[in-house]
Amino acid sequence: MPAVATERDRVLDALAAVRDPELDEPITTLGFVSTCVVSAAGDVVVRLRLPTYFCAPNFAFLMVADAYDVVSAVPAVRSVDVALEDHFAAAQINAGVAARAGFVASFDGEAAAELDELRRTFVAKAVLAGTDQVCRPLVASGIDPAGVARLAIADVPPSPELDRLLRRRAELGLPVGPDAPLLVDVGTGAAIAADAAARHLGLARLTRTGIEANTGICRGMLKHRYAESGAGEEESS
Amino acid sequence: MYEKNGEKYFVVDSHMHFWNAAPDNWVPGAEQYAKGWIECFHAYMSLAPQNTHWPLEKFMRYSEDDLMRDVFEDGYVDVAIFQPTYLKEWYKEGFNTTEQNATLGEKHPGMFVLNTRFDPRDGDAGLEELAHNVDRYGSKGVKLYTAEWNAGSRGYKLTDIAAYRYLEKAQELGIKNIHVHKGPTIWPLDKDAFDVSDVDHAATDFPELNFIVEHVGLPRIEDFCFMATQEPNVYAGLSVVIGGLMHARPRFFAKVMGELLFWVGEDKMTFGSDYGIWEPKWQVEGFVDWELPDDPEFADYPRLGVEGKKKILGLNAAKLYDLKVPDELQLKEATPAAQDDSKLVTS
């Protein structure tokens, strides 16, 4: 029935907004959604899977909780059942998310705080990695690092990479207006001085390399663990 | 020893194992963890060339003959450094203990270096065990797995008071090298368990000890590199980098190597096969053949030449462990020394 298929597409679109906080990529394209079923009545069942049995439980919790939230917000969804499979902490995570209990309550005695700070740490890394994506072509075109530090957002040609960088900066509350500096300290939002620009760009490049290497390993591990592609997964190199 | 194009390489495998993860070694009630652990390791093997993959059954428990052939006969390794990983909450006799390693090491004198380990949560008894192991096996290095489960605890940090007590004791006993392996579970669970800042503090506070961060802090390469630029006694253990990326993701491998050469440098990088996850043969051969791609994307990175490969494959680790290197396998005298590596080749 086309109507049901459309609803599933809407749910998958919603799930595409959930990112692996470490890899900064949608859980759908990473292949982490093993099942996405939507009944005609609007009951949704989503199953998530990860590259290993021992993937970090805090990141796993964030993805399951975020998936629950975005699916719940889809119009016409009547009930939501989201669960992580094949993971050492699956029972705790699933029970905690289903009960809307938060991380501390879900891991009673094992956690000191909710995961907001963890999430911020990784959005900051995503900002650095995005800075490399945007700045590398500028440097290749002949602008030296000090010159890059003198650019404002409005000086950079529009691109999907720039849009993505600005979205991540906005998440952290960093300046995103046309006059804002292209290079900012991810902690304070202050402009990077011209004489510190080469080092900043080096860190940005390094951070991007780290995230990409992790993503490569995670994809390889997931492929070994599960032969079938995930729901909403695109072919990737 | 590996020879290619007239160049001879002294090979030290500075990170390898001899484990038993077969079901008869699983702790009753913890079978899912024992199984999950070894299956996770096995998935890493899938990143190697297809013709080197093992079936899970063999992977759970390979034989002494397998190890001697894969590492020494076929794998070019001159000296292998055993790194124990206990995991006794999941494996009855331990996953890979100092004792298991020593049984093999004592049969083959001169071929293995027997490292031991400690767990700062083991109190006074653990300190005594450490002293016993150093005395019995002559260990100069320890392997620390900070995410090991221990009596309800999901891990520790090197900056814990108890860990400092152990590091002091280790130093007093003559331990020189601390191999650190970060894992996913540590208290409190809301923090990033892979964060390497505790290694940074410990390296500052124990300047006489060398800290070899295994798998270069993966998945936190960026934090690791940033730390390593500031701490002269921090090294990059390449286990997982070569095994996990060189074949499966060659462009990422080149980038990671480029970053490591840029931030850490060829004098502070050590080869480790992580056997039995990956056999050393293809890693050594591939690494000697490897070059940074001739592509503008890699233009910022330092090049790695034959001399640098010799250091990484064996001479750096030989220095850390005072291993005797035959004269013909040393670097050539005339090589212009970068930083302090002239000391490295003559000591």
Interface residues (C-beta under 8 A of the other chain):
Chain A: E22 P51 T52 Y53 F54 C55 A56 P57 N58 F88 F103 V104 F107 E110 A111 A112 A113 E114 L115 E117 L118 T121 K125 L128 A140 G202 L203 R205 L206 T207 T209 G210 E212 A213 N214 G216 I217 G220 M221 K223 H224 R225
Chain B: Q32 Y33 G36 W37 E39 C40 H42 A43 Y44 S46 L47 R154 G183 P184 T185 W187 P188 L189 D190 K191 D192 A193 F194 L218 P219 R220 I221 E222 C225 F226 G244 L245 A248 R249 F252 K255 V256 G258 E259 F262 W263 P296 D300
